Structure formats: C-alpha cells, structure tokens
Amino acid sequence: MMEFDRAEHDNDKIEKTSENGINTETHVSGTEEDCKSCEDHEGPQKSWSLERNWGFTLDELFKLALKFFKEMNGKAFNPTYEDNLRLVALHKQITIGPYDPNTCPEIGFFDVLGNDRRKEWLRLGSMAKEDAMEDFVKLLNSCCSLFAPYVTSHKIEKEEQEKRRKEEEERLRLEREEQERQRLEEEARRREEEERRIKEEEQRRKDEAERLQIERQKQQIMAVLNKQTAVQFQQYAKEQYPDNPDQQQLLIRQLQEQHYQQYMHQALRLQQMALQKQQDSNVNQMSEALPSPVSYEDVPTCNPNSQSNSLENQEQQTESKAFHLCVESKTEVTITAPSMWTRPQIKEFKEKVMHDQDSVITVGRGEVLTLRVPTHQDGSHLFWEFATDHYDIGFGLYFEWKDMTMPASTETKEGTEQVEGEKQTEQGQCPLVHEIVPVSRRYSHEEVYAGSHQYPGQGVHLLKFDNSYSLWRPKVVYYRVYYTR
C-alpha cells in the first residue's frame, strides 16, 4: 500500500534528465505506429466486452478496481512483487501517460524499487489508456479472487439504485399525472358550476319575465273588468258598510279579485270545450273514412271523465264514439320488449338502498307482493333494480292500462292478465293488464337484477315479487324504482 502511494506521489514531480542513460524516445517510437493501427478496432470491442461481462463501463470498472487495490492491498490479498510493479506501472500509464524521461523526476542509483517501477513503466511503451485500464482490471482479478464478488456487490447496489431511481421517477410521474387530472377535474367542475349558475340565472330571469308578463296581463284584464263592475261593486260596498270607507275599499278589492278568478276559470273552460270540439270533429272525419262503421257492440265500453258536460246529447254521443276508436287503436299498439341485465355490486347496492326504509320490504312466506308504479307525465322509461339477502325470489312485470277495461267475467287472454284484488268499475269492468315479463325465479341474492321498459302509454306498471313457492322462509327485498325522460 505504501509503495502504491509513493508511486502516486512521484507523479507530481517533474524529471529533467533521462534515467540510467536509456533513451526512451528511440525505444518507444518503434512501437507507437504498430499499436495505433489496432487501437481503433480493438478498443471499443474490448470496452463493450468488459461492460457486458461486468455490468460497468471501463472507466467505472477501473475506478472500482483502483479503490479495491488501495483498500485491500496488504489486507485481503498480497500480490507478488512483479504483479505489484505491473499494477503501479499501469496506473502511471493511465494517469500520466507513456514514460517520458524529460518530465519524470530523477531516481537515485540505490533506489531499487523506484528503478524497477521505471523499467516496468518503460516496458508499457505507448499503450493506450483504455488498454492499460483493461490490463489493470484483468491483472487485479487474476491476483485476487475477492475482486469479482466486490464488483458484483457494487453491480447489485448499482442496479438497486437504478431501480429506486426509476421508481422515484415513476412516482413523480404518477404524482404529476394525478395533479394534472385533479387540475382538469377542478377546471371541469368550475366550468360545470359556471354553466349551471348561468342556466339558473337565465331560468330565473325567464321566470321573472314570465311572472311580470302574467302580472301585466292580469292588471290589464282586471282594469277592464273593474271598469265594467265599478258602479255595482261600489253600491254593494256602501250597502254593506255605509259609514266605513276603509271596509268598503277592502270589500271592493275582494269582489274584484273573485270576479277576475271566475272570469279566468270561465275562459279556460271555454278554451277546453273548443279544443274538445276540434278533436271530436277530427275523429268524426277519421271514422267516416273507415271502410266499415264501428258498432258499439264490437268495442269495449268505458266511462271517461269529460269536461264537456254542457254539450248537447248528439255531441256527447260523438265524443263517446271517438273515445272508443281511440281505445280500439290503443289495443293494437305494439308493446316494446323490456331490457334486463344484472350487475355484481350487490353489497354496495344494499348499503345504498338500506338508508331508505321505504325501499326495503319483506315478502312473507307463500305471499305475492305487487308494487304499483304509475306512469309519470314527464317520463318515458321505467327503471328497476332489486336484490335479496340469502335466497332467490320470483319476479314479473305487468302493465295496467289507464281508461282501458275489459269485462269482469272475461278470462285472461294471451299477453294479458287480471290483477288479483283490483276493484271492479261500476259497469262491471276491470282494468286491462298486459304481461311484460312473466314471473320466474331470480337469483337476486347473488347479484343485482335490473331492467328498463318504455312506457307503452298511460297506466300503472305492476312489479310482482312472488314468494308463493316458499312455505317456510320470508324474503327481504331491497329495491329501487325510478323513471327517466
């Protein structure tokens, strides 16, 4: 170790004269041209071979070898005298370059070690730096068997550092992506909030404008009505409160408001009657265009609620005939098949529905429970979802038509069914019911059963949960029903 340190100390000195009268220039010049021709071809290939075998570049491998030599020389291994001289000479060749007597310091005649090192250095001639590094590594590896495990341990450490570096880069990349995603979500949320605020403001202004317009129309109508009834209301108020002007004005305002409400109600009723007459005339034209007249015996009877009670009997008969035609046409409407599917998130569905007590029902043993869901005027589709706790249950869907009946004694036909427990009408009729989904057992304790059905018309959807086949176990049903536009 002391010898290698001394050799490094000698590198800083400058030698002015040649050593032992040997002309190094003539000795080296003959080998320079011979070595240059092969350096260009062998240098990159050797470096690549070492890097492939050791996992380090040539510079990194030499630094590891030099560090190992300084730390372990004389401790973990003891190289021979010749190997030590060779290693020191290779180190000088790498750090200083080829031997030059003009720049190297003088060495005493009795300095045997220094002279041997100079001779070994001189033998290297003009060896390239990369070749010297490679020879240094190979010689050190042949001298000490611990060098290879030493390099392997550093290789593993390097790989772990590279792995940690990549993991850190991946973590930073994911953080940047998450921050970017949150930023985009925040921007989208702000845009949605701004759009919602703008829509609400527009709707508010629109509602306010409509309210003001209605108020102006009301004031205009009341002004005309008050002008017509001013004398009569004043006389009536004086008769009621002859000596109290304040009570007279209050009574006049009340009478004017009542008169306005009666006038608007009468105007609305007249408008509805005119619209009904127009519809009746259109239906009469359609009935005249039919190839054969429709008799009352061929059409199911019904009792519709009509606001045209003040029309003549002939107009009432025309209205009844038109309604029957509408009913007849409705029975021919094709009912769209429902869409049904399942999803596995049964636990999350139960936890969400459980907060609403009305969405959890118990179907007793041997019972059939029917849920009635009327069609909504703003809706177009019915959606349903349900699940049970530990056992399956039967499920079916039916549709009960509004203002469409069938004789109470008539048996159920294909595609229809009479609902148990429904009240019959005064004319001995019962509602007309179509079967949408036949009742069958569903494994709703394993996954959530869901579906949707387009409204076929106005009426009531009947959701049947059938537990009649179970004589011992009641079933707990978690369900949710809603409509969409």
C-alpha positions in Angstrom: 0.0 0.0 0.0 2.9 2.4 0.8 4.5 1.5 -2.4 1.4 2.5 -4.4 1.0 5.7 -2.5 4.6 6.5 -3.2 4.1 5.9 -6.8 1.3 8.3 -6.9 3.4 10.9 -5.1 6.1 10.6 -7.8 3.6 11.6 -10.5 3.6 15.1 -9.2 7.3 15.6 -9.7 9.0 16.6 -13.0 12.0 14.7 -14.2 14.6 16.8 -16.1 17.1 14.1 -17.3 16.8 10.6 -18.6 17.2 7.6 -16.4 20.4 5.3 -16.4 21.3 6.7 -19.8 18.4 5.0 -21.6 17.0 6.9 -24.5 13.3 6.3 -24.1 12.3 8.2 -27.2 14.0 5.7 -29.5 12.7 2.8 -27.5 9.1 3.9 -27.7 9.0 5.3 -31.2 9.1 1.9 -32.8 6.0 0.6 -31.0 3.7 3.7 -31.5 2.8 3.1 -35.1 2.3 -0.6 -34.5 -0.2 0.0 -31.7 -2.2 2.8 -33.2 -3.5 0.6 -36.1 -5.1 -1.9 -33.7 -6.3 0.5 -31.1 -9.2 1.8 -33.2 -10.5 -1.7 -33.8 -9.9 -3.4 -30.5 -10.6 -0.5 -28.1 -14.4 -0.2 -28.4 -14.8 -4.0 -28.8 -12.9 -4.7 -25.6 -14.7 -2.0 -23.7 -18.0 -3.4 -24.8 -17.0 -6.9 -23.8 -15.9 -5.8 -20.3 -19.1 -3.8 -19.9 -21.2 -6.8 -20.9 -19.3 -9.2 -18.5 -19.0 -6.9 -15.5 -22.0 -4.6 -15.9 -19.9 -1.4 -15.7 -18.3 0.8 -18.2 -14.5 0.7 -18.5 -14.0 3.9 -16.5 -16.3 2.8 -13.8 -14.7 -0.6 -13.6 -11.2 0.9 -13.3 -12.3 3.2 -10.5 -13.7 0.2 -8.6 -10.5 -1.7 -9.2 -8.3 1.2 -8.1 -10.5 1.6 -5.0 -10.3 -2.1 -4.2 -6.5 -2.1 -4.7 -6.0 0.8 -2.3 -8.3 -0.6 0.4 -7.4 -4.3 0.2 -3.7 -4.4 -0.8 -1.8 -6.0 2.1 -5.1 -6.8 3.9 -7.4 -9.0 1.8 -4.7 -10.0 -0.7 -0.9 -9.7 -1.2 0.1 -9.6 -4.8 3.6 -10.7 -5.9 6.4 -8.2 -6.4 6.1 -8.5 -10.2 2.3 -8.0 -10.1 2.6 -5.0 -7.8 5.2 -3.4 -10.2 2.9 -4.1 -13.1 -0.2 -2.6 -11.4 1.8 0.5 -10.4 3.1 0.9 -13.9 -0.3 0.5 -15.4 -1.7 3.1 -13.0 1.1 5.6 -14.1 0.3 4.8 -17.8 -3.4 5.6 -17.1 -2.9 8.8 -15.1 0.3 10.3 -16.7 0.6 8.6 -20.0 3.7 6.9 -21.6 7.0 7.2 -19.9 8.9 10.5 -20.8 12.4 10.9 -19.3 12.3 14.7 -19.8 9.3 15.1 -17.5 9.9 12.4 -14.9 12.0 13.1 -11.8 15.4 11.5 -11.2 15.7 8.4 -9.1 18.8 7.5 -7.0 21.0 4.7 -8.0 20.3 2.8 -4.9 16.5 3.1 -5.2 15.9 -0.4 -6.4 12.1 -0.2 -6.1 11.9 3.1 -8.0 14.2 1.8 -10.8 12.1 -1.4 -11.1 9.0 0.6 -11.4 10.5 2.9 -14.1 11.6 -0.1 -16.1 8.1 -1.7 -15.8 6.6 1.6 -16.9 9.0 1.8 -19.8 8.0 -1.6 -21.0 4.5 -0.4 -21.5 5.6 1.8 -24.2 2.8 3.8 -25.8 0.0 1.6 -24.6 -3.4 3.3 -24.9 -5.2 4.4 -21.7 -8.1 2.1 -22.4 -5.8 -0.9 -22.8 -4.0 0.0 -19.6 -7.3 0.1 -17.8 -8.3 -3.2 -19.1 -5.0 -4.8 -18.2 -5.2 -3.3 -14.7 -8.6 -4.8 -14.1 -7.7 -8.2 -15.6 -4.4 -8.4 -13.6 -6.2 -7.4 -10.4 -8.9 -10.0 -11.0 -6.3 -12.7 -11.5 -4.4 -11.7 -8.4 -7.3 -11.6 -6.0 -10.4 -13.8 -6.1 -12.3 -11.3 -3.9 -12.3 -8.7 -6.7 -15.1 -10.3 -8.7 -17.5 -10.6 -5.7 -16.6 -7.0 -4.8 -17.6 -5.8 -8.3 -20.8 -8.0 -8.2 -21.8 -6.4 -4.9 -21.3 -3.0 -6.4 -23.3 -4.1 -9.5 -26.2 -5.2 -7.3 -26.1 -1.9 -5.5 -26.0 0.0 -8.8 -29.0 -2.0 -10.1 -30.9 -1.2 -6.8 -30.0 2.4 -7.1 -31.2 2.4 -10.7 -34.4 0.6 -9.7 -35.0 3.1 -6.9 -34.3 5.9 -9.3 -36.8 4.5 -11.8 -39.4 4.0 -9.0 -38.9 7.6 -7.9 -39.3 8.8 -11.5 -42.4 6.7 -11.9 -43.8 8.0 -8.6 -43.1 11.6 -9.6 -44.7 10.9 -13.0 -47.8 9.5 -11.3 -47.9 12.5 -9.0 -47.7 14.9 -11.9 -50.4 12.9 -13.7 -52.6 12.9 -10.6 -52.1 16.7 -10.2 -52.9 17.2 -13.8 -56.0 15.1 -13.5 -57.1 16.9 -10.4 -56.5 20.2 -12.2 -58.6 19.2 -15.2 -61.3 17.9 -12.9 -61.3 21.1 -11.0 -61.5 23.1 -14.2 -64.3 20.9 -15.5 -66.1 21.3 -12.1 -65.7 25.1 -12.3 -67.0 25.1 -15.9 -70.0 23.0 -14.9 -70.6 25.2 -11.9 -70.4 28.3 -14.1 -72.7 26.8 -16.7 -75.2 25.7 -14.0 -75.1 29.2 -12.5 -75.6 30.8 -15.9 -78.5 28.4 -16.7 -80.1 29.1 -13.3 -79.7 32.8 -13.8 -81.2 32.6 -17.2 -84.1 30.4 -15.9 -84.6 32.9 -13.0 -84.7 35.8 -15.4 -87.1 33.9 -17.7 -89.3 33.0 -14.8 -89.3 36.6 -13.6 -90.1 37.8 -17.1 -93.0 35.4 -17.3 -94.2 36.4 -13.9 -94.1 40.0 -14.8 -95.8 39.4 -18.1 -98.6 37.4 -16.3 -98.9 40.1 -13.8 -99.2 42.8 -16.5 -101.8 40.7 -18.3 -103.6 40.3 -15.0 -103.6 44.0 -14.4 -104.8 44.8 -17.9 -107.7 42.3 -17.6 -108.6 43.4 -14.1 -108.6 47.0 -15.3 -111.1 46.2 -18.0 -113.2 44.1 -15.6 -113.1 46.7 -12.8 -114.2 49.4 -15.2 -117.2 47.3 -16.1 -118.2 46.5 -12.5 -117.1 49.6 -10.6 -120.5 51.1 -10.1 -122.2 47.8 -9.0 -119.3 46.9 -6.5 -119.4 50.4 -5.0 -123.1 50.4 -4.5 -122.9 46.9 -2.9 -120.0 48.0 -0.6 -121.9 51.1 0.5 -124.9 48.9 1.4 -122.7 46.6 3.5 -120.5 49.2 5.2 -122.4 52.6 4.9 -120.1 54.5 7.3 -116.8 52.8 6.9 -114.8 53.8 3.7 -111.9 51.5 4.5 -114.0 48.4 4.8 -115.8 49.5 1.5 -112.4 49.6 -0.3 -111.4 46.3 1.1 -114.6 44.6 0.1 -114.4 46.1 -3.4 -110.9 44.6 -3.8 -112.1 41.2 -2.7 -115.0 41.3 -5.1 -112.7 42.4 -8.0 -110.3 39.5 -7.2 -113.2 37.0 -7.1 -114.6 38.4 -10.3 -111.2 38.0 -12.0 -110.8 34.4 -10.8 -114.3 33.5 -12.1 -113.6 35.2 -15.4 -110.3 33.2 -15.9 -111.9 30.0 -14.9 -114.8 30.5 -17.4 -112.3 31.5 -20.2 -110.2 28.3 -19.5 -113.3 26.1 -19.6 -114.5 27.7 -22.9 -111.0 27.1 -24.4 -111.1 23.4 -23.3 -114.5 23.0 -24.8 -113.3 24.5 -28.1 -110.3 22.2 -28.2 -112.5 19.2 -27.4 -114.9 20.1 -30.2 -112.0 20.3 -32.6 -110.7 16.9 -31.5 -114.2 15.4 -31.9 -114.5 16.8 -35.4 -111.2 15.2 -36.4 -112.2 11.9 -35.0 -115.5 12.1 -36.9 -113.7 12.7 -40.2 -111.4 9.6 -39.5 -114.5 7.4 -38.7 -116.2 8.5 -42.0 -113.1 7.4 -43.9 -113.1 3.9 -42.4 -114.3 1.1 -44.8 -116.9 -0.2 -42.3 -118.6 1.6 -39.4 -117.7 0.7 -35.9 -120.6 -0.6 -33.8 -120.8 -0.1 -30.1 -121.1 -3.9 -29.5 -117.7 -4.5 -31.1 -115.9 -2.0 -28.9 -115.3 -2.4 -25.1 -117.3 0.1 -23.1 -115.7 2.7 -20.8 -116.7 5.7 -18.7 -114.2 8.6 -19.4 -114.1 11.8 -17.4 -115.0 14.6 -19.7 -115.3 18.4 -19.1 -117.8 19.0 -21.9 -120.9 18.1 -19.8 -122.8 21.1 -21.1 -122.7 19.9 -24.8 -125.9 18.5 -26.4 -126.7 14.8 -26.4 -125.6 14.4 -30.0 -122.2 15.9 -29.3 -121.9 13.5 -26.3 -122.5 10.5 -28.5 -119.9 11.7 -30.9 -117.4 12.1 -28.1 -118.1 8.6 -26.8 -117.7 7.1 -30.2 -114.4 8.9 -30.7 -113.1 7.6 -27.4 -113.9 4.1 -28.3 -112.0 4.5 -31.5 -109.0 5.7 -29.5 -109.3 2.7 -27.2 -109.5 0.4 -30.1 -106.4 1.9 -31.7 -104.6 1.7 -28.3 -105.2 -2.1 -28.0 -103.4 -2.5 -31.3 -100.2 -0.7 -30.2 -97.2 -2.9 -30.0 -95.6 -3.1 -26.6 -91.8 -2.7 -26.6 -89.8 -5.6 -25.1 -88.0 -4.7 -21.8 -84.3 -4.6 -21.3 -82.9 -6.7 -18.4 -79.4 -7.1 -17.0 -77.5 -7.9 -13.8 -74.5 -6.5 -12.0 -72.3 -8.0 -9.3 -72.1 -5.0 -6.9 -74.8 -6.4 -4.6 -73.2 -5.3 -1.3 -72.8 -1.6 -2.4 -76.4 -1.6 -3.7 -77.9 -2.9 -0.4 -75.9 -0.4 1.7 -77.1 2.4 -0.6 -80.8 1.4 -0.5 -80.8 0.5 3.2 -80.9 4.1 4.2 -84.4 4.5 2.7 -86.8 2.4 4.8 -89.5 2.5 2.0 -87.0 0.7 -0.3 -86.8 -2.4 1.9 -89.8 -4.7 2.0 -90.4 -8.2 3.3 -92.4 -10.7 1.3 -93.9 -13.3 3.6 -93.8 -17.0 3.1 -96.3 -18.1 0.4 -97.1 -14.5 -0.5 -97.1 -12.4 -3.7 -96.4 -8.7 -3.2 -97.3 -6.2 -6.0 -95.8 -2.7 -6.3 -97.8 -0.2 -8.3 -95.8 2.4 -10.2 -98.0 4.9 -12.2 -96.5 6.4 -15.4 -95.2 9.9 -15.0 -96.3 12.7 -17.3 -92.6 13.8 -17.7 -91.2 10.2 -18.1 -90.7 7.9 -20.9 -89.0 4.8 -19.4 -89.3 2.9 -16.1 -86.2 1.5 -14.4 -86.0 -1.0 -11.6 -83.3 -2.7 -9.5 -83.7 -5.3 -6.7 -81.7 -7.8 -4.6 -82.4 -10.1 -1.7 -80.5 -11.3 1.3 -79.9 -15.0 1.2 -82.4 -16.6 -1.1 -83.9 -16.2 -4.6 -87.4 -14.7 -5.3 -89.8 -14.7 -8.2 -90.2 -11.5 -10.2 -92.5 -10.4 -13.0 -93.6 -7.1 -14.7 -97.1 -6.2 -15.9 -98.8 -3.0 -17.3 -102.3 -1.9 -16.3 -103.8 0.4 -18.9 -105.5 3.7 -17.9 -109.1 4.1 -19.1 -109.0 0.7 -20.8 -111.1 -2.0 -19.4 -112.4 -5.5 -20.1 -115.5 -7.4 -18.9 -115.0 -8.7 -15.4 -116.2 -12.2 -16.5 -113.8 -12.4 -19.4 -110.9 -14.8 -19.0 -107.3 -13.6 -19.4 -106.1 -13.8 -23.0 -102.6 -14.2 -24.5 -100.3 -11.3 -23.3 -102.8 -10.1 -20.6 -103.6 -10.9 -17.0 -106.3 -9.8 -14.5 -104.7 -8.4 -11.3 -105.8 -10.1 -8.0 -107.6 -7.8 -5.6 -108.3 -5.0 -8.1 -111.7 -3.2 -7.7 -114.2 -3.6 -10.5 -115.7 -0.5 -12.0 -119.4 0.4 -11.7 -120.2 -1.1 -15.1 -118.8 -4.5 -14.1 -115.4 -3.8 -15.9 -111.8 -4.5 -14.7 -108.6 -2.8 -15.8 -106.9 -4.2 -18.9 -103.4 -5.7 -17.9 -100.6 -6.8 -20.2 -97.9 -9.2 -19.2 -94.5 -7.6 -19.9 -92.1 -10.0 -18.1 -93.5 -13.4 -16.9 -92.9 -14.3 -13.2 -89.9 -16.5 -12.8 -87.4 -17.1 -10.0 -84.4 -14.8 -10.0 -81.1 -15.4 -8.2 -81.2 -11.9 -6.7 -79.2 -13.0 -3.6 -76.1 -13.4 -5.8 -76.3 -10.2 -8.0 -78.4 -7.2 -8.6 -81.2 -7.7 -11.1 -82.1 -4.6 -13.1 -84.1 -3.6 -16.2 -86.0 -0.9 -18.0 -89.2 -0.7 -20.0 -90.5 2.1 -22.3 -93.9 3.4 -21.4 -96.5 1.8 -23.8 -99.0 4.5 -22.8 -100.7 5.9 -19.7 -101.3 3.5 -16.9 -99.6 1.7 -14.0 -96.6 -0.7 -14.0 -97.1 -3.7 -11.7 -93.9 -5.2 -10.2 -94.6 -8.6 -8.7 -92.4 -10.3 -6.1 -93.5 -13.9 -5.9 -92.6 -15.9 -2.8 -95.6 -18.3 -3.1 -93.3 -21.3 -3.6 -91.6 -20.8 -0.3 -93.5 -22.3 2.6 -91.0 -21.6 5.4 -88.9 -18.5 4.6 -89.9 -14.9 4.1 -87.7 -12.8 1.8 -86.3 -9.4 2.4 -86.2 -7.4 -0.9 -84.1 -4.3 -1.5 -85.4 -2.3 -4.5 -85.2 1.0 -6.3 -87.7 2.2 -9.0 -87.4 5.5 -10.9 -88.3 6.9 -14.3 -86.3 8.8 -17.0 -87.4 11.3 -19.6 
